[in-house]
Amino acid sequence: MDTPFGSPIDIGLDALAREALQVQSRLRKGMETLSALDPVDVGASEREEVWRDGKVAVYRFRRDGIEATEKVPLLIAYALVNRPYMVDLQSDKSIVRGLLERGQDVYIIDWGYPDRSDRFQTLEDYIQRYLGGAVDHLRKSHGVDAVNLLGICQGGAFSLCYAALNPRKVRNLVTMVTPVDFHTDDNMLAGWARALDVDLMVDTLGNVPADVMNWCYLTLKPYRLLVQKYVGLVDILEDKRAVEDFLRMETWIFDSPDLAGEAFREFIKQFYQDNGLVNGTVRVGDRTVDLKAIDMPVFNIYAEQDHLVPPNASKPLRGLVGSKDYSELSFRGGHIGIYVSGRAQRDIPQGIHDWLSQRSKTAR
């Protein structure tokens, strides 16, 4: 049988039998590999807790003898829906390690696992109380007026709000795969969220279960994320390290906290449905977020093949902030590749470090 390109495909019984035997051999060896595996660990870098407010904590990454050449601390704010160790997944896939090796003093905020007692936590709690409390702790402990802030995905949206409301406390702002315009035509997730009856959902469920959110993300690319990757697992079963890498990523994907109901309601309504960052209508407590108040240097990093935060959703930030010092970095990869690909390990920490270093002596 020929393909449309003229190349023959051998689908005879002999070919099918050979393929079946190969799969059987891989599965048999794979069982040996799996039985020899230890539990996979996540989070490559040593860290210590330096601040806590309830379930929310800030950790400082230890330097292993590497001197911090940058005196202004860098605080990373990740999204609520997944665990922040994606930026430090394993020793050879760690944005954090790359930043540490280049002299940055790196901290990360861990939002914890909300339970029913957190049902009525609001965006003001997350942005002003928790993120603001973390910033104030670092300002005091380092004796500085302002810190460097790296906001990632939803954490980037939070960081934009915080910087707009507290511009004197942020020296430099880095946003990474951060949604800004939630009404672009190529954003499937945003389209779903705009049609969501979020009041009914939160009033019925209280906190939003992690499994609901995971199912939404997986069904954005159902074949790739629910079928293809598990079929592909057969091809790597004989490689212990590759299997460990696979399981480490699976651990992160399904290690998702529930989401505090009120904060979820506010975020969906104000950001996804009202496109509040573009329209200037986001309110945090009794204050309105005006991105023009962001007058510190801004570095916006987006991924060219990002299906969760398409470039068109991130790039409008340029015209919305008030800063005269705005830069962009376009990364050739997707929403996950920007953390774990080999190119990411080389380009992302170096890009952030170079940009921050150029501004480390700039007075505001």
LUMPA-9388 format. One record per residue (C-alpha): x, y, z; residue number from 0; residue in three letters. Coordinates in steps of 0.2 Angstrom, whole numbers, plus 5000, padded with zeros to 4 digits. Layout:
# LUMPA-9388
{node {X; Y; Z}; NUM; ALA} ...
//
This chain:
# LUMPA-9388
{node {5000; 5000; 5000}; 0; MET} {node {5007; 5017; 4995}; 1; ASP} {node {5005; 5034; 5004}; 2; THR} {node {5000; 5049; 4995}; 3; PRO} {node {5018; 5053; 4993}; 4; PHE} {node {5022; 5036; 4985}; 5; GLY} {node {5031; 5028; 4999}; 6; SER} {node {5025; 5010; 5003}; 7; PRO} {node {5019; 5006; 5021}; 8; ILE} {node {5022; 4988; 5026}; 9; ASP} {node {5005; 4983; 5035}; 10; ILE} {node {5007; 4965; 5032}; 11; GLY} {node {5005; 4952; 5046}; 12; LEU} {node {5023; 4949; 5047}; 13; ASP} {node {5026; 4968; 5051}; 14; ALA} {node {5012; 4968; 5063}; 15; LEU} {node {5019; 4953; 5072}; 16; ALA} {node {5036; 4961; 5073}; 17; ARG} {node {5029; 4977; 5080}; 18; GLU} {node {5019; 4967; 5093}; 19; ALA} {node {5034; 4958; 5099}; 20; LEU} {node {5044; 4974; 5100}; 21; GLN} {node {5031; 4982; 5111}; 22; VAL} {node {5030; 4966; 5122}; 23; GLN} {node {5049; 4967; 5124}; 24; SER} {node {5048; 4986; 5129}; 25; ARG} {node {5034; 4982; 5141}; 26; LEU} {node {5043; 4968; 5149}; 27; ARG} {node {5059; 4978; 5151}; 28; LYS} {node {5049; 4993; 5157}; 29; GLY} {node {5042; 4983; 5171}; 30; MET} {node {5060; 4980; 5176}; 31; GLU} {node {5064; 4998; 5175}; 32; THR} {node {5048; 5003; 5185}; 33; LEU} {node {5051; 4990; 5199}; 34; SER} {node {5069; 4998; 5201}; 35; ALA} {node {5063; 5016; 5203}; 36; LEU} {node {5064; 5025; 5219}; 37; ASP} {node {5050; 5038; 5223}; 38; PRO} {node {5054; 5053; 5212}; 39; VAL} {node {5059; 5069; 5220}; 40; ASP} {node {5054; 5086; 5214}; 41; VAL} {node {5062; 5103; 5218}; 42; GLY} {node {5081; 5102; 5215}; 43; ALA} {node {5088; 5116; 5226}; 44; SER} {node {5089; 5117; 5245}; 45; GLU} {node {5078; 5131; 5252}; 46; ARG} {node {5073; 5138; 5269}; 47; GLU} {node {5057; 5146; 5275}; 48; GLU} {node {5059; 5164; 5279}; 49; VAL} {node {5042; 5171; 5281}; 50; TRP} {node {5024; 5163; 5283}; 51; ARG} {node {5006; 5170; 5284}; 52; ASP} {node {4994; 5155; 5287}; 53; GLY} {node {4997; 5143; 5273}; 54; LYS} {node {5007; 5155; 5263}; 55; VAL} {node {5026; 5154; 5265}; 56; ALA} {node {5041; 5162; 5257}; 57; VAL} {node {5057; 5152; 5254}; 58; TYR} {node {5074; 5157; 5251}; 59; ARG} {node {5085; 5146; 5240}; 60; PHE} {node {5102; 5142; 5247}; 61; ARG} {node {5117; 5146; 5237}; 62; ARG} {node {5129; 5131; 5240}; 63; ASP} {node {5144; 5143; 5242}; 64; GLY} {node {5139; 5154; 5227}; 65; ILE} {node {5140; 5172; 5231}; 66; GLU} {node {5125; 5183; 5228}; 67; ALA} {node {5132; 5197; 5217}; 68; THR} {node {5115; 5205; 5215}; 69; GLU} {node {5110; 5214; 5231}; 70; LYS} {node {5092; 5217; 5227}; 71; VAL} {node {5082; 5201; 5231}; 72; PRO} {node {5072; 5193; 5217}; 73; LEU} {node {5055; 5186; 5222}; 74; LEU} {node {5046; 5174; 5211}; 75; ILE} {node {5027; 5173; 5211}; 76; ALA} {node {5019; 5158; 5203}; 77; TYR} {node {5001; 5154; 5198}; 78; ALA} {node {4988; 5147; 5211}; 79; LEU} {node {4983; 5132; 5201}; 80; VAL} {node {4999; 5123; 5200}; 81; ASN} {node {5014; 5121; 5212}; 82; ARG} {node {5028; 5133; 5210}; 83; PRO} {node {5042; 5120; 5210}; 84; TYR} {node {5040; 5119; 5191}; 85; MET} {node {5054; 5133; 5191}; 86; VAL} {node {5065; 5121; 5200}; 87; ASP} {node {5059; 5104; 5194}; 88; LEU} {node {5076; 5095; 5194}; 89; GLN} {node {5094; 5099; 5194}; 90; SER} {node {5095; 5100; 5175}; 91; ASP} {node {5078; 5108; 5173}; 92; LYS} {node {5079; 5123; 5185}; 93; SER} {node {5076; 5141; 5181}; 94; ILE} {node {5080; 5144; 5199}; 95; VAL} {node {5097; 5136; 5198}; 96; ARG} {node {5101; 5145; 5183}; 97; GLY} {node {5097; 5162; 5192}; 98; LEU} {node {5107; 5157; 5207}; 99; LEU} {node {5122; 5152; 5197}; 100; GLU} {node {5122; 5169; 5189}; 101; ARG} {node {5122; 5178; 5206}; 102; GLY} {node {5104; 5182; 5209}; 103; GLN} {node {5097; 5180; 5227}; 104; ASP} {node {5081; 5171; 5224}; 105; VAL} {node {5065; 5169; 5234}; 106; TYR} {node {5049; 5161; 5230}; 107; ILE} {node {5031; 5162; 5237}; 108; ILE} {node {5022; 5146; 5240}; 109; ASP} {node {5003; 5149; 5241}; 110; TRP} {node {5000; 5132; 5249}; 111; GLY} {node {4985; 5121; 5248}; 112; TYR} {node {4968; 5130; 5252}; 113; PRO} {node {4955; 5121; 5261}; 114; ASP} {node {4937; 5125; 5266}; 115; ARG} {node {4943; 5138; 5279}; 116; SER} {node {4950; 5148; 5264}; 117; ASP} {node {4934; 5148; 5254}; 118; ARG} {node {4932; 5167; 5256}; 119; PHE} {node {4949; 5172; 5253}; 120; GLN} {node {4949; 5186; 5240}; 121; THR} {node {4961; 5193; 5227}; 122; LEU} {node {4965; 5207; 5239}; 123; GLU} {node {4971; 5193; 5251}; 124; ASP} {node {4982; 5186; 5238}; 125; TYR} {node {4989; 5202; 5231}; 126; ILE} {node {4990; 5214; 5245}; 127; GLN} {node {4991; 5203; 5261}; 128; ARG} {node {5001; 5188; 5255}; 129; TYR} {node {5011; 5195; 5240}; 130; LEU} {node {5013; 5212; 5249}; 131; GLY} {node {5018; 5204; 5265}; 132; GLY} {node {5031; 5194; 5256}; 133; ALA} {node {5038; 5210; 5248}; 134; VAL} {node {5038; 5219; 5264}; 135; ASP} {node {5047; 5206; 5273}; 136; HIS} {node {5061; 5206; 5260}; 137; LEU} {node {5062; 5225; 5260}; 138; ARG} {node {5065; 5224; 5278}; 139; LYS} {node {5077; 5209; 5279}; 140; SER} {node {5088; 5216; 5265}; 141; HIS} {node {5087; 5234; 5270}; 142; GLY} {node {5080; 5240; 5253}; 143; VAL} {node {5066; 5251; 5248}; 144; ASP} {node {5060; 5239; 5233}; 145; ALA} {node {5063; 5222; 5227}; 146; VAL} {node {5064; 5213; 5210}; 147; ASN} {node {5048; 5204; 5206}; 148; LEU} {node {5046; 5189; 5194}; 149; LEU} {node {5028; 5185; 5191}; 150; GLY} {node {5024; 5169; 5181}; 151; ILE} {node {5007; 5165; 5172}; 152; CYS} {node {4993; 5170; 5184}; 153; GLN} {node {5007; 5175; 5197}; 154; GLY} {node {5012; 5188; 5183}; 155; GLY} {node {4994; 5195; 5183}; 156; ALA} {node {4995; 5196; 5202}; 157; PHE} {node {5012; 5205; 5201}; 158; SER} {node {5006; 5217; 5188}; 159; LEU} {node {4992; 5222; 5200}; 160; CYS} {node {5003; 5223; 5215}; 161; TYR} {node {5016; 5234; 5206}; 162; ALA} {node {5002; 5245; 5200}; 163; ALA} {node {4996; 5247; 5217}; 164; LEU} {node {5013; 5248; 5226}; 165; ASN} {node {5025; 5255; 5213}; 166; PRO} {node {5038; 5261; 5225}; 167; ARG} {node {5040; 5244; 5232}; 168; LYS} {node {5045; 5236; 5215}; 169; VAL} {node {5062; 5240; 5208}; 170; ARG} {node {5061; 5230; 5192}; 171; ASN} {node {5046; 5219; 5186}; 172; LEU} {node {5048; 5203; 5176}; 173; VAL} {node {5033; 5195; 5169}; 174; THR} {node {5034; 5178; 5161}; 175; MET} {node {5020; 5169; 5151}; 176; VAL} {node {5008; 5182; 5159}; 177; THR} {node {4991; 5184; 5152}; 178; PRO} {node {4986; 5203; 5150}; 179; VAL} {node {4973; 5203; 5136}; 180; ASP} {node {4960; 5189; 5140}; 181; PHE} {node {4949; 5192; 5124}; 182; HIS} {node {4961; 5187; 5110}; 183; THR} {node {4953; 5175; 5097}; 184; ASP} {node {4967; 5162; 5099}; 185; ASP} {node {4965; 5159; 5117}; 186; ASN} {node {4953; 5144; 5119}; 187; MET} {node {4954; 5144; 5138}; 188; LEU} {node {4949; 5162; 5139}; 189; ALA} {node {4934; 5158; 5128}; 190; GLY} {node {4929; 5144; 5139}; 191; TRP} {node {4930; 5155; 5155}; 192; ALA} {node {4920; 5169; 5147}; 193; ARG} {node {4906; 5157; 5145}; 194; ALA} {node {4907; 5151; 5163}; 195; LEU} {node {4893; 5154; 5175}; 196; ASP} {node {4906; 5157; 5189}; 197; VAL} {node {4893; 5162; 5202}; 198; ASP} {node {4884; 5146; 5200}; 199; LEU} {node {4900; 5136; 5201}; 200; MET} {node {4907; 5144; 5216}; 201; VAL} {node {4891; 5145; 5225}; 202; ASP} {node {4888; 5126; 5222}; 203; THR} {node {4906; 5120; 5225}; 204; LEU} {node {4914; 5133; 5237}; 205; GLY} {node {4932; 5130; 5233}; 206; ASN} {node {4935; 5125; 5215}; 207; VAL} {node {4942; 5107; 5215}; 208; PRO} {node {4960; 5104; 5207}; 209; ALA} {node {4953; 5090; 5197}; 210; ASP} {node {4941; 5102; 5188}; 211; VAL} {node {4955; 5114; 5183}; 212; MET} {node {4966; 5100; 5178}; 213; ASN} {node {4953; 5092; 5166}; 214; TRP} {node {4951; 5109; 5158}; 215; CYS} {node {4969; 5111; 5155}; 216; TYR} {node {4971; 5093; 5148}; 217; LEU} {node {4956; 5094; 5136}; 218; THR} {node {4963; 5110; 5128}; 219; LEU} {node {4975; 5097; 5119}; 220; LYS} {node {4966; 5080; 5122}; 221; PRO} {node {4976; 5070; 5110}; 222; TYR} {node {4993; 5076; 5115}; 223; ARG} {node {4990; 5077; 5134}; 224; LEU} {node {4978; 5062; 5136}; 225; LEU} {node {4984; 5049; 5123}; 226; VAL} {node {5000; 5053; 5114}; 227; GLN} {node {5011; 5056; 5129}; 228; LYS} {node {5006; 5039; 5137}; 229; TYR} {node {5008; 5030; 5120}; 230; VAL} {node {5026; 5038; 5119}; 231; GLY} {node {5030; 5032; 5136}; 232; LEU} {node {5032; 5014; 5129}; 233; VAL} {node {5047; 5020; 5119}; 234; ASP} {node {5056; 5026; 5134}; 235; ILE} {node {5052; 5012; 5147}; 236; LEU} {node {5069; 5005; 5146}; 237; GLU} {node {5078; 5022; 5150}; 238; ASP} {node {5077; 5024; 5169}; 239; LYS} {node {5081; 5042; 5169}; 240; ARG} {node {5069; 5046; 5155}; 241; ALA} {node {5055; 5037; 5165}; 242; VAL} {node {5060; 5047; 5181}; 243; GLU} {node {5059; 5063; 5171}; 244; ASP} {node {5042; 5058; 5164}; 245; PHE} {node {5035; 5054; 5182}; 246; LEU} {node {5042; 5070; 5189}; 247; ARG} {node {5032; 5080; 5176}; 248; MET} {node {5017; 5070; 5179}; 249; GLU} {node {5019; 5073; 5198}; 250; THR} {node {5019; 5091; 5195}; 251; TRP} {node {5004; 5091; 5183}; 252; ILE} {node {4993; 5082; 5196}; 253; PHE} {node {4999; 5090; 5211}; 254; ASP} {node {4987; 5104; 5210}; 255; SER} {node {4979; 5114; 5225}; 256; PRO} {node {4960; 5118; 5225}; 257; ASP} {node {4957; 5136; 5222}; 258; LEU} {node {4949; 5148; 5235}; 259; ALA} {node {4931; 5151; 5229}; 260; GLY} {node {4930; 5170; 5231}; 261; GLU} {node {4947; 5173; 5223}; 262; ALA} {node {4943; 5162; 5209}; 263; PHE} {node {4926; 5171; 5206}; 264; ARG} {node {4934; 5188; 5206}; 265; GLU} {node {4948; 5182; 5194}; 266; PHE} {node {4937; 5174; 5181}; 267; ILE} {node {4925; 5189; 5182}; 268; LYS} {node {4937; 5203; 5182}; 269; GLN} {node {4951; 5196; 5171}; 270; PHE} {node {4943; 5183; 5159}; 271; TYR} {node {4926; 5190; 5157}; 272; GLN} {node {4928; 5209; 5159}; 273; ASP} {node {4946; 5209; 5152}; 274; ASN} {node {4950; 5221; 5166}; 275; GLY} {node {4968; 5223; 5164}; 276; LEU} {node {4965; 5230; 5146}; 277; VAL} {node {4950; 5240; 5151}; 278; ASN} {node {4957; 5247; 5167}; 279; GLY} {node {4943; 5240; 5178}; 280; THR} {node {4951; 5227; 5189}; 281; VAL} {node {4948; 5231; 5208}; 282; ARG} {node {4958; 5224; 5222}; 283; VAL} {node {4948; 5228; 5238}; 284; GLY} {node {4943; 5246; 5236}; 285; ASP} {node {4957; 5251; 5224}; 286; ARG} {node {4957; 5251; 5205}; 287; THR} {node {4972; 5244; 5196}; 288; VAL} {node {4979; 5256; 5183}; 289; ASP} {node {4994; 5248; 5174}; 290; LEU} {node {5000; 5266; 5169}; 291; LYS} {node {5005; 5267; 5187}; 292; ALA} {node {5019; 5254; 5183}; 293; ILE} {node {5033; 5266; 5180}; 294; ASP} {node {5048; 5254; 5185}; 295; MET} {node {5057; 5244; 5171}; 296; PRO} {node {5047; 5230; 5164}; 297; VAL} {node {5053; 5214; 5156}; 298; PHE} {node {5040; 5204; 5147}; 299; ASN} {node {5044; 5186; 5142}; 300; ILE} {node {5032; 5176; 5132}; 301; TYR} {node {5032; 5159; 5123}; 302; ALA} {node {5029; 5158; 5104}; 303; GLU} {node {5020; 5142; 5105}; 304; GLN} {node {5010; 5144; 5121}; 305; ASP} {node {4993; 5137; 5120}; 306; HIS} {node {4988; 5144; 5137}; 307; LEU} {node {4995; 5161; 5136}; 308; VAL} {node {4997; 5165; 5117}; 309; PRO} {node {5009; 5179; 5113}; 310; PRO} {node {4994; 5190; 5108}; 311; ASN} {node {4988; 5189; 5125}; 312; ALA} {node {5004; 5194; 5133}; 313; SER} {node {5012; 5207; 5121}; 314; LYS} {node {4998; 5221; 5123}; 315; PRO} {node {5007; 5224; 5140}; 316; LEU} {node {5019; 5236; 5131}; 317; ARG} {node {5005; 5249; 5127}; 318; GLY} {node {4997; 5247; 5144}; 319; LEU} {node {5011; 5251; 5157}; 320; VAL} {node {5017; 5268; 5161}; 321; GLY} {node {5036; 5263; 5161}; 322; SER} {node {5048; 5271; 5148}; 323; LYS} {node {5059; 5256; 5150}; 324; ASP} {node {5050; 5241; 5143}; 325; TYR} {node {5058; 5226; 5135}; 326; SER} {node {5052; 5209; 5128}; 327; GLU} {node {5060; 5192; 5126}; 328; LEU} {node {5051; 5180; 5113}; 329; SER} {node {5055; 5162; 5118}; 330; PHE} {node {5054; 5148; 5104}; 331; ARG} {node {5044; 5135; 5114}; 332; GLY} {node {5028; 5132; 5123}; 333; GLY} {node {5020; 5135; 5141}; 334; HIS} {node {5029; 5120; 5148}; 335; ILE} {node {5045; 5121; 5138}; 336; GLY} {node {5049; 5138; 5144}; 337; ILE} {node {5053; 5130; 5161}; 338; TYR} {node {5061; 5113; 5156}; 339; VAL} {node {5068; 5113; 5139}; 340; SER} {node {5087; 5114; 5136}; 341; GLY} {node {5085; 5130; 5127}; 342; ARG} {node {5075; 5137; 5142}; 343; ALA} {node {5089; 5133; 5154}; 344; GLN} {node {5101; 5143; 5143}; 345; ARG} {node {5091; 5157; 5138}; 346; ASP} {node {5079; 5162; 5152}; 347; ILE} {node {5090; 5163; 5167}; 348; PRO} {node {5103; 5172; 5157}; 349; GLN} {node {5090; 5184; 5149}; 350; GLY} {node {5083; 5189; 5166}; 351; ILE} {node {5100; 5190; 5174}; 352; HIS} {node {5107; 5201; 5160}; 353; ASP} {node {5092; 5213; 5161}; 354; TRP} {node {5092; 5215; 5180}; 355; LEU} {node {5111; 5217; 5180}; 356; SER} {node {5110; 5231; 5168}; 357; GLN} {node {5097; 5240; 5180}; 358; ARG} {node {5105; 5235; 5196}; 359; SER} {node {5114; 5252; 5198}; 360; LYS} {node {5100; 5263; 5191}; 361; THR} {node {5092; 5274; 5204}; 362; ALA} {node {5073; 5277; 5203}; 363; ARG} 
//
